[in-house]
């Protein structure tokens, strides 16, 4: 059985800003929902939560 080629594109959703960073002790965190779009599927695949100042995952 041959594999069918597909294109996958990741698109960030609307960010949520002002999340509290426990490292910086500032409200500098953000959350972005990541969506995948391909020929066979589209939908939310995960969430990225990080601090804008120090880069630490929240």
PDB file with SEQRES, HELIX, SHEET and CRYST1 records, atoms N, CA, C and O in Angstrom:
SEQRES   1 A   58  UNK UNK UNK UNK UNK UNK UNK UNK UNK UNK UNK UNK UNK          
SEQRES   2 A   58  UNK UNK UNK UNK UNK UNK UNK UNK UNK UNK UNK UNK UNK          
SEQRES   3 A   58  UNK UNK UNK UNK UNK UNK UNK UNK UNK UNK UNK UNK UNK          
SEQRES   4 A   58  UNK UNK UNK UNK UNK UNK UNK UNK UNK UNK UNK UNK UNK          
SEQRES   5 A   58  UNK UNK UNK UNK UNK UNK                                      
SHEET    1 AA1 3 UNK A   9  UNK A  12  0                                        
SHEET    2 AA1 3 UNK A  26  UNK A  37 -1                                        
SHEET    3 AA1 3 UNK A  16  UNK A  21 -1                                        
SHEET    1 AA2 2 UNK A  26  UNK A  37  0                                        
SHEET    2 AA2 2 UNK A  42  UNK A  51 -1                                        
CRYST1    1.000    1.000    1.000  90.00  90.00  90.00 P 1           1          
ATOM      1  N   UNK A   1       0.834  -1.164   0.000  1.00  0.00           N  
ATOM      2  CA  UNK A   1       0.000   0.000   0.000  1.00  0.00           C  
ATOM      3  C   UNK A   1       0.890   1.242   0.000  1.00  0.00           C  
ATOM      4  O   UNK A   1       1.765   1.375   0.855  1.00  0.00           O  
ATOM      5  N   UNK A   2       0.676   2.138  -0.937  1.00  0.00           N  
ATOM      6  CA  UNK A   2       1.472   3.361  -1.055  1.00  0.00           C  
ATOM      7  C   UNK A   2       0.922   4.448  -0.134  1.00  0.00           C  
ATOM      8  O   UNK A   2      -0.286   4.554   0.077  1.00  0.00           O  
ATOM      9  N   UNK A   3       1.821   5.237   0.398  1.00  0.00           N  
ATOM     10  CA  UNK A   3       1.413   6.359   1.249  1.00  0.00           C  
ATOM     11  C   UNK A   3       0.925   7.512   0.386  1.00  0.00           C  
ATOM     12  O   UNK A   3       1.465   7.761  -0.692  1.00  0.00           O  
ATOM     13  N   UNK A   4      -0.081   8.203   0.855  1.00  0.00           N  
ATOM     14  CA  UNK A   4      -0.614   9.365   0.156  1.00  0.00           C  
ATOM     15  C   UNK A   4       0.049  10.616   0.714  1.00  0.00           C  
ATOM     16  O   UNK A   4      -0.030  10.857   1.919  1.00  0.00           O  
ATOM     17  N   UNK A   5       0.699  11.417  -0.121  1.00  0.00           N  
ATOM     18  CA  UNK A   5       1.335  12.634   0.390  1.00  0.00           C  
ATOM     19  C   UNK A   5       0.282  13.639   0.851  1.00  0.00           C  
ATOM     20  O   UNK A   5      -0.797  13.744   0.267  1.00  0.00           O  
ATOM     21  N   UNK A   6       0.615  14.368   1.900  1.00  0.00           N  
ATOM     22  CA  UNK A   6      -0.293  15.388   2.428  1.00  0.00           C  
ATOM     23  C   UNK A   6       0.517  16.587   2.876  1.00  0.00           C  
ATOM     24  O   UNK A   6       1.688  16.467   3.234  1.00  0.00           O  
ATOM     25  N   UNK A   7      -0.108  17.718   2.850  1.00  0.00           N  
ATOM     26  CA  UNK A   7       0.510  18.957   3.309  1.00  0.00           C  
ATOM     27  C   UNK A   7      -0.082  19.316   4.663  1.00  0.00           C  
ATOM     28  O   UNK A   7      -1.296  19.243   4.849  1.00  0.00           O  
ATOM     29  N   UNK A   8       0.754  19.698   5.597  1.00  0.00           N  
ATOM     30  CA  UNK A   8       0.297  20.042   6.936  1.00  0.00           C  
ATOM     31  C   UNK A   8       0.762  21.453   7.252  1.00  0.00           C  
ATOM     32  O   UNK A   8       1.948  21.759   7.126  1.00  0.00           O  
ATOM     33  N   UNK A   9      -0.143  22.297   7.654  1.00  0.00           N  
ATOM     34  CA  UNK A   9       0.168  23.691   7.993  1.00  0.00           C  
ATOM     35  C   UNK A   9      -0.283  23.965   9.421  1.00  0.00           C  
ATOM     36  O   UNK A   9      -1.412  23.646   9.793  1.00  0.00           O  
ATOM     37  N   UNK A  10       0.592  24.552  10.212  1.00  0.00           N  
ATOM     38  CA  UNK A  10       0.244  24.917  11.576  1.00  0.00           C  
ATOM     39  C   UNK A  10      -0.060  26.405  11.623  1.00  0.00           C  
ATOM     40  O   UNK A  10       0.729  27.228  11.158  1.00  0.00           O  
ATOM     41  N   UNK A  11      -1.191  26.735  12.178  1.00  0.00           N  
ATOM     42  CA  UNK A  11      -1.632  28.123  12.273  1.00  0.00           C  
ATOM     43  C   UNK A  11      -1.908  28.453  13.733  1.00  0.00           C  
ATOM     44  O   UNK A  11      -2.671  27.735  14.379  1.00  0.00           O  
ATOM     45  N   UNK A  12      -1.311  29.521  14.280  1.00  0.00           N  
ATOM     46  CA  UNK A  12      -1.610  29.890  15.662  1.00  0.00           C  
ATOM     47  C   UNK A  12      -2.983  30.537  15.771  1.00  0.00           C  
ATOM     48  O   UNK A  12      -3.422  31.247  14.866  1.00  0.00           O  
ATOM     49  N   UNK A  13      -3.650  30.286  16.881  1.00  0.00           N  
ATOM     50  CA  UNK A  13      -4.927  30.929  17.145  1.00  0.00           C  
ATOM     51  C   UNK A  13      -4.711  32.286  17.809  1.00  0.00           C  
ATOM     52  O   UNK A  13      -3.591  32.795  17.851  1.00  0.00           O  
ATOM     53  N   UNK A  14      -5.773  32.854  18.316  1.00  0.00           N  
ATOM     54  CA  UNK A  14      -5.669  34.130  19.022  1.00  0.00           C  
ATOM     55  C   UNK A  14      -4.920  33.919  20.333  1.00  0.00           C  
ATOM     56  O   UNK A  14      -5.254  33.000  21.081  1.00  0.00           O  
ATOM     57  N   UNK A  15      -3.918  34.741  20.634  1.00  0.00           N  
ATOM     58  CA  UNK A  15      -3.164  34.553  21.875  1.00  0.00           C  
ATOM     59  C   UNK A  15      -3.939  35.064  23.091  1.00  0.00           C  
ATOM     60  O   UNK A  15      -4.710  36.020  23.004  1.00  0.00           O  
ATOM     61  N   UNK A  16      -3.714  34.407  24.216  1.00  0.00           N  
ATOM     62  CA  UNK A  16      -4.186  34.891  25.511  1.00  0.00           C  
ATOM     63  C   UNK A  16      -2.969  35.495  26.188  1.00  0.00           C  
ATOM     64  O   UNK A  16      -1.954  34.819  26.357  1.00  0.00           O  
ATOM     65  N   UNK A  17      -3.057  36.745  26.571  1.00  0.00           N  
ATOM     66  CA  UNK A  17      -1.917  37.464  27.142  1.00  0.00           C  
ATOM     67  C   UNK A  17      -2.105  37.680  28.641  1.00  0.00           C  
ATOM     68  O   UNK A  17      -3.215  37.569  29.162  1.00  0.00           O  
ATOM     69  N   UNK A  18      -1.006  37.992  29.328  1.00  0.00           N  
ATOM     70  CA  UNK A  18      -1.061  38.354  30.736  1.00  0.00           C  
ATOM     71  C   UNK A  18      -1.062  37.187  31.703  1.00  0.00           C  
ATOM     72  O   UNK A  18      -1.463  37.349  32.856  1.00  0.00           O  
ATOM     73  N   UNK A  19      -0.620  35.998  31.262  1.00  0.00           N  
ATOM     74  CA  UNK A  19      -0.546  34.861  32.178  1.00  0.00           C  
ATOM     75  C   UNK A  19       0.631  35.050  33.134  1.00  0.00           C  
ATOM     76  O   UNK A  19       1.664  35.601  32.755  1.00  0.00           O  
ATOM     77  N   UNK A  20       0.472  34.596  34.356  1.00  0.00           N  
ATOM     78  CA  UNK A  20       1.495  34.786  35.376  1.00  0.00           C  
ATOM     79  C   UNK A  20       2.661  33.827  35.158  1.00  0.00           C  
ATOM     80  O   UNK A  20       2.466  32.619  35.026  1.00  0.00           O  
ATOM     81  N   UNK A  21       3.874  34.377  35.122  1.00  0.00           N  
ATOM     82  CA  UNK A  21       5.085  33.566  35.001  1.00  0.00           C  
ATOM     83  C   UNK A  21       5.669  33.353  36.394  1.00  0.00           C  
ATOM     84  O   UNK A  21       6.015  34.328  37.061  1.00  0.00           O  
ATOM     85  N   UNK A  22       5.789  32.099  36.858  1.00  0.00           N  
ATOM     86  CA  UNK A  22       6.340  31.843  38.185  1.00  0.00           C  
ATOM     87  C   UNK A  22       7.848  32.095  38.276  1.00  0.00           C  
ATOM     88  O   UNK A  22       8.383  32.216  39.378  1.00  0.00           O  
ATOM     89  N   UNK A  23       8.536  32.175  37.146  1.00  0.00           N  
ATOM     90  CA  UNK A  23       9.974  32.447  37.147  1.00  0.00           C  
ATOM     91  C   UNK A  23      10.246  33.945  37.238  1.00  0.00           C  
ATOM     92  O   UNK A  23      11.025  34.384  38.085  1.00  0.00           O  
ATOM     93  N   UNK A  24       9.608  34.735  36.369  1.00  0.00           N  
ATOM     94  CA  UNK A  24       9.799  36.192  36.342  1.00  0.00           C  
ATOM     95  C   UNK A  24       8.988  36.911  37.413  1.00  0.00           C  
ATOM     96  O   UNK A  24       9.308  38.035  37.799  1.00  0.00           O  
ATOM     97  N   UNK A  25       7.933  36.247  37.890  1.00  0.00           N  
ATOM     98  CA  UNK A  25       6.977  36.857  38.817  1.00  0.00           C  
ATOM     99  C   UNK A  25       6.330  38.090  38.200  1.00  0.00           C  
ATOM    100  O   UNK A  25       6.145  39.115  38.855  1.00  0.00           O  
ATOM    101  N   UNK A  26       5.994  37.960  36.920  1.00  0.00           N  
ATOM    102  CA  UNK A  26       5.326  39.023  36.168  1.00  0.00           C  
ATOM    103  C   UNK A  26       4.206  38.413  35.325  1.00  0.00           C  
ATOM    104  O   UNK A  26       4.243  37.224  35.009  1.00  0.00           O  
ATOM    105  N   UNK A  27       3.215  39.222  34.961  1.00  0.00           N  
ATOM    106  CA  UNK A  27       2.161  38.729  34.070  1.00  0.00           C  
ATOM    107  C   UNK A  27       2.587  38.821  32.605  1.00  0.00           C  
ATOM    108  O   UNK A  27       1.928  39.483  31.804  1.00  0.00           O  
ATOM    109  N   UNK A  28       3.687  38.158  32.260  1.00  0.00           N  
ATOM    110  CA  UNK A  28       4.240  38.269  30.907  1.00  0.00           C  
ATOM    111  C   UNK A  28       4.086  36.986  30.092  1.00  0.00           C  
ATOM    112  O   UNK A  28       4.732  36.826  29.057  1.00  0.00           O  
ATOM    113  N   UNK A  29       3.242  36.082  30.550  1.00  0.00           N  
ATOM    114  CA  UNK A  29       3.029  34.831  29.828  1.00  0.00           C  
ATOM    115  C   UNK A  29       1.962  34.959  28.761  1.00  0.00           C  
ATOM    116  O   UNK A  29       1.129  35.865  28.791  1.00  0.00           O  
ATOM    117  N   UNK A  30       2.007  34.028  27.814  1.00  0.00           N  
ATOM    118  CA  UNK A  30       0.992  33.982  26.761  1.00  0.00           C  
ATOM    119  C   UNK A  30       0.632  32.533  26.467  1.00  0.00           C  
ATOM    120  O   UNK A  30       1.393  31.611  26.760  1.00  0.00           O  
ATOM    121  N   UNK A  31      -0.539  32.359  25.883  1.00  0.00           N  
ATOM    122  CA  UNK A  31      -1.005  31.041  25.470  1.00  0.00           C  
ATOM    123  C   UNK A  31      -1.511  31.142  24.042  1.00  0.00           C  
ATOM    124  O   UNK A  31      -2.294  32.033  23.713  1.00  0.00           O  
ATOM    125  N   UNK A  32      -1.060  30.221  23.192  1.00  0.00           N  
ATOM    126  CA  UNK A  32      -1.481  30.181  21.794  1.00  0.00           C  
ATOM    127  C   UNK A  32      -1.978  28.775  21.494  1.00  0.00           C  
ATOM    128  O   UNK A  32      -1.291  27.792  21.773  1.00  0.00           O  
ATOM    129  N   UNK A  33      -3.165  28.686  20.929  1.00  0.00           N  
ATOM    130  CA  UNK A  33      -3.694  27.394  20.486  1.00  0.00           C  
ATOM    131  C   UNK A  33      -3.173  27.131  19.083  1.00  0.00           C  
ATOM    132  O   UNK A  33      -3.193  28.024  18.236  1.00  0.00           O  
ATOM    133  N   UNK A  34      -2.705  25.909  18.830  1.00  0.00           N  
ATOM    134  CA  UNK A  34      -2.115  25.552  17.545  1.00  0.00           C  
ATOM    135  C   UNK A  34      -3.058  24.585  16.826  1.00  0.00           C  
ATOM    136  O   UNK A  34      -3.478  23.570  17.380  1.00  0.00           O  
ATOM    137  N   UNK A  35      -3.374  24.930  15.581  1.00  0.00           N  
ATOM    138  CA  UNK A  35      -4.290  24.131  14.772  1.00  0.00           C  
ATOM    139  C   UNK A  35      -3.536  23.496  13.612  1.00  0.00           C  
ATOM    140  O   UNK A  35      -2.590  24.083  13.087  1.00  0.00           O  
ATOM    141  N   UNK A  36      -3.951  22.305  13.214  1.00  0.00           N  
ATOM    142  CA  UNK A  36      -3.368  21.614  12.065  1.00  0.00           C  
ATOM    143  C   UNK A  36      -4.420  21.512  10.975  1.00  0.00           C  
ATOM    144  O   UNK A  36      -5.584  21.213  11.239  1.00  0.00           O  
ATOM    145  N   UNK A  37      -3.993  21.764   9.750  1.00  0.00           N  
ATOM    146  CA  UNK A  37      -4.871  21.663   8.588  1.00  0.00           C  
ATOM    147  C   UNK A  37      -4.208  20.758   7.563  1.00  0.00           C  
ATOM    148  O   UNK A  37      -3.078  21.017   7.147  1.00  0.00           O  
ATOM    149  N   UNK A  38      -4.891  19.709   7.154  1.00  0.00           N  
ATOM    150  CA  UNK A  38      -4.383  18.808   6.124  1.00  0.00           C  
ATOM    151  C   UNK A  38      -5.553  18.339   5.277  1.00  0.00           C  
ATOM    152  O   UNK A  38      -6.696  18.722   5.522  1.00  0.00           O  
ATOM    153  N   UNK A  39      -5.274  17.526   4.298  1.00  0.00           N  
ATOM    154  CA  UNK A  39      -6.325  17.035   3.404  1.00  0.00           C  
ATOM    155  C   UNK A  39      -7.318  16.141   4.137  1.00  0.00           C  
ATOM    156  O   UNK A  39      -8.486  16.079   3.756  1.00  0.00           O  
ATOM    157  N   UNK A  40      -6.878  15.460   5.167  1.00  0.00           N  
ATOM    158  CA  UNK A  40      -7.754  14.515   5.853  1.00  0.00           C  
ATOM    159  C   UNK A  40      -8.288  15.005   7.192  1.00  0.00           C  
ATOM    160  O   UNK A  40      -9.205  14.399   7.746  1.00  0.00           O  
ATOM    161  N   UNK A  41      -7.730  16.094   7.725  1.00  0.00           N  
ATOM    162  CA  UNK A  41      -8.129  16.505   9.064  1.00  0.00           C  
ATOM    163  C   UNK A  41      -7.816  17.968   9.290  1.00  0.00           C  
ATOM    164  O   UNK A  41      -6.893  18.520   8.692  1.00  0.00           O  
ATOM    165  N   UNK A  42      -8.589  18.589  10.156  1.00  0.00           N  
ATOM    166  CA  UNK A  42      -8.257  19.921  10.649  1.00  0.00           C  
ATOM    167  C   UNK A  42      -8.762  20.015  12.076  1.00  0.00           C  
ATOM    168  O   UNK A  42      -9.803  19.454  12.417  1.00  0.00           O  
ATOM    169  N   UNK A  43      -8.023  20.723  12.900  1.00  0.00           N  
ATOM    170  CA  UNK A  43      -8.454  20.872  14.282  1.00  0.00           C  
ATOM    171  C   UNK A  43      -7.316  21.242  15.203  1.00  0.00           C  
ATOM    172  O   UNK A  43      -6.161  21.350  14.789  1.00  0.00           O  
ATOM    173  N   UNK A  44      -7.663  21.432  16.449  1.00  0.00           N  
ATOM    174  CA  UNK A  44      -6.711  21.806  17.483  1.00  0.00           C  
ATOM    175  C   UNK A  44      -5.789  20.627  17.776  1.00  0.00           C  
ATOM    176  O   UNK A  44      -6.255  19.510  18.001  1.00  0.00           O  
ATOM    177  N   UNK A  45      -4.475  20.879  17.773  1.00  0.00           N  
ATOM    178  CA  UNK A  45      -3.537  19.804  18.098  1.00  0.00           C  
ATOM    179  C   UNK A  45      -2.782  20.064  19.391  1.00  0.00           C  
ATOM    180  O   UNK A  45      -2.122  19.163  19.908  1.00  0.00           O  
ATOM    181  N   UNK A  46      -2.864  21.277  19.925  1.00  0.00           N  
ATOM    182  CA  UNK A  46      -2.175  21.549  21.173  1.00  0.00           C  
ATOM    183  C   UNK A  46      -2.202  23.012  21.554  1.00  0.00           C  
ATOM    184  O   UNK A  46      -2.765  23.851  20.850  1.00  0.00           O  
ATOM    185  N   UNK A  47      -1.580  23.296  22.685  1.00  0.00           N  
ATOM    186  CA  UNK A  47      -1.512  24.649  23.218  1.00  0.00           C  
ATOM    187  C   UNK A  47      -0.075  24.938  23.631  1.00  0.00           C  
ATOM    188  O   UNK A  47       0.585  24.089  24.229  1.00  0.00           O  
ATOM    189  N   UNK A  48       0.402  26.120  23.317  1.00  0.00           N  
ATOM    190  CA  UNK A  48       1.735  26.553  23.732  1.00  0.00           C  
ATOM    191  C   UNK A  48       1.558  27.645  24.775  1.00  0.00           C  
ATOM    192  O   UNK A  48       0.893  28.650  24.525  1.00  0.00           O  
ATOM    193  N   UNK A  49       2.158  27.446  25.951  1.00  0.00           N  
ATOM    194  CA  UNK A  49       2.126  28.444  27.033  1.00  0.00           C  
ATOM    195  C   UNK A  49       3.564  28.754  27.410  1.00  0.00           C  
ATOM    196  O   UNK A  49       4.291  27.880  27.882  1.00  0.00           O  
ATOM    197  N   UNK A  50       3.975  30.005  27.200  1.00  0.00           N  
ATOM    198  CA  UNK A  50       5.356  30.412  27.485  1.00  0.00           C  
ATOM    199  C   UNK A  50       5.377  31.823  28.049  1.00  0.00           C  
ATOM    200  O   UNK A  50       4.405  32.571  27.945  1.00  0.00           O  
ATOM    201  N   UNK A  51       6.501  32.165  28.645  1.00  0.00           N  
ATOM    202  CA  UNK A  51       6.741  33.525  29.113  1.00  0.00           C  
ATOM    203  C   UNK A  51       7.445  34.299  28.006  1.00  0.00           C  
ATOM    204  O   UNK A  51       8.430  33.826  27.439  1.00  0.00           O  
ATOM    205  N   UNK A  52       6.942  35.481  27.703  1.00  0.00           N  
ATOM    206  CA  UNK A  52       7.540  36.314  26.661  1.00  0.00           C  
ATOM    207  C   UNK A  52       8.915  36.841  27.089  1.00  0.00           C  
ATOM    208  O   UNK A  52       9.801  37.001  26.250  1.00  0.00           O  
ATOM    209  N   UNK A  53       9.098  37.109  28.377  1.00  0.00           N  
ATOM    210  CA  UNK A  53      10.355  37.688  28.862  1.00  0.00           C  
ATOM    211  C   UNK A  53      11.488  36.668  28.994  1.00  0.00           C  
ATOM    212  O   UNK A  53      12.598  36.915  28.523  1.00  0.00           O  
ATOM    213  N   UNK A  54      11.217  35.526  29.631  1.00  0.00           N  
ATOM    214  CA  UNK A  54      12.305  34.571  29.889  1.00  0.00           C  
ATOM    215  C   UNK A  54      12.220  33.302  29.038  1.00  0.00           C  
ATOM    216  O   UNK A  54      13.174  32.524  29.010  1.00  0.00           O  
ATOM    217  N   UNK A  55      11.103  33.077  28.347  1.00  0.00           N  
ATOM    218  CA  UNK A  55      10.963  31.914  27.477  1.00  0.00           C  
ATOM    219  C   UNK A  55      10.624  30.617  28.184  1.00  0.00           C  
ATOM    220  O   UNK A  55      10.558  29.566  27.547  1.00  0.00           O  
ATOM    221  N   UNK A  56      10.410  30.671  29.485  1.00  0.00           N  
ATOM    222  CA  UNK A  56      10.089  29.475  30.255  1.00  0.00           C  
ATOM    223  C   UNK A  56       8.691  28.969  29.913  1.00  0.00           C  
ATOM    224  O   UNK A  56       7.757  29.765  29.823  1.00  0.00           O  
ATOM    225  N   UNK A  57       8.529  27.656  29.721  1.00  0.00           N  
ATOM    226  CA  UNK A  57       7.166  27.125  29.572  1.00  0.00           C  
ATOM    227  C   UNK A  57       6.380  27.349  30.862  1.00  0.00           C  
ATOM    228  O   UNK A  57       6.912  27.184  31.959  1.00  0.00           O  
ATOM    229  N   UNK A  58       5.138  27.718  30.723  1.00  0.00           N  
ATOM    230  CA  UNK A  58       4.295  27.973  31.903  1.00  0.00           C  
ATOM    231  C   UNK A  58       3.369  26.786  32.086  1.00  0.00           C  
ATOM    232  O   UNK A  58       2.563  26.770  33.016  1.00  0.00           O  
TER     233      UNK A  58                                                      
END                                                                             
